[in-house]
Each structure stands twice: as C-alpha cells, then as structure tokens.
Amino acid sequence: MAKNVSLDSMDQKLALAKRCSHEGAKAGAKAAVFATVATAIPTYACGKISPWARAHLNPTAKALIVSTVAGMAYFIVADKTILKTARQNSFKQQG
C-alpha cells in the first residue's frame, strides 16, 4: 500500500513538473517572438540608414544579433516562469 502512495505522489510531482516546463516554454516562445520583432526592426533599419552599419554589418551579422536576442529572451523568460510556477506549487503543497 505504501508503495502505491509513493508512486501516486511521484506521478503527481511529475505532472506538476511537466506543467511548469510547458508553461515556461510557452512564455519563453512568446518572449522570443516579441524580442525578434523588437530587435529586427531597428537592426535592419540601422543597416539601411547608418553608413557605418552598412559598411560593417553584413546580413549574417544582423541575423546573429536578432537571433541572439531572441534566444536570450526565450531562456530568461522560460527560466523565470518555471521557477515562479515551481515556487507557487511548493507553497500550495506546504499549505
């Protein structure tokens, strides 16, 4: 009987962990899309307007700038969301 209770408890913890990571991935993807748009517009506009940027930033460099910002936004927001959700679940289990 004790074995079933611990398995049920583990299944519940696994379901909570999956939900936390899913929410984190979803929030991270939203942040990455926003960061891509918010970075791409000024990066490409600067490449058209600024003589220095036109001379020194090729299309690969511009794409690297945009993709780096999107990746950073994804991981930062996903990590914060997962930690926030896990903290909320921890307080629910204690109370």
WOKA-V913725 format. One record per helix or strand of 3 or more residues. SS is the DSSP state (helix for helix, strand for strand). FROM is the first residue (numbers start at 1). LEN is the number of residues. Records with the same first field share a line. If there is no record, write none. Layout:
# WOKA-V913725
SS=FROM-LEN + FROM-LEN
This chain:
# WOKA-V913725
helix=2-48 + 51-6 + 59-36
